[in-house]
Amino acid sequence: MAQILREHVSAAAAGPPAKEMTIEQVREAARTEPALRDAAALQGRIPVICNAKARSVLGWRPQDVVETIVATADSVLGPGLCLPGGG
């Protein structure tokens, strides 16, 4: 996500970390950062998420991941809000 933000929203995305954390680092950070507790509980496993039923039953098509991340950043930055830690 941080890489996508740097590539597409570079001026406003200078703050996100430039590298991935190890599971040990995530566990340690989760002690004081509640947003990381779910990630720590996964213990490095990547959850499998399937949208096949939504596609077949509802005819739903997900938006591209890059478009979604950029649109979310734009919606936060557009009205003058800022990314966490960005002041």
Rosetta blueprint (number, residue, H / E / L):
1 M L
2 A H
3 Q H
4 I H
5 L H
6 R H
7 E H
8 H H
9 V L
10 S L
11 A L
12 A L
13 A L
14 A L
15 G L
16 P L
17 P L
18 A L
19 K L
20 E L
21 M L
22 T L
23 I H
24 E H
25 Q H
26 V H
27 R H
28 E H
29 A H
30 A H
31 R L
32 T L
33 E L
34 P H
35 A H
36 L H
37 R H
38 D H
39 A H
40 A H
41 A H
42 L H
43 Q L
44 G L
45 R L
46 I L
47 P L
48 V L
49 I L
50 C L
51 N L
52 A H
53 K H
54 A H
55 R H
56 S H
57 V H
58 L H
59 G L
60 W L
61 R L
62 P L
63 Q L
64 D L
65 V H
66 V H
67 E H
68 T H
69 I H
70 V H
71 A H
72 T H
73 A H
74 D H
75 S H
76 V H
77 L H
78 G L
79 P L
80 G L
81 L L
82 C L
83 L L
84 P L
85 G L
86 G L
87 G L
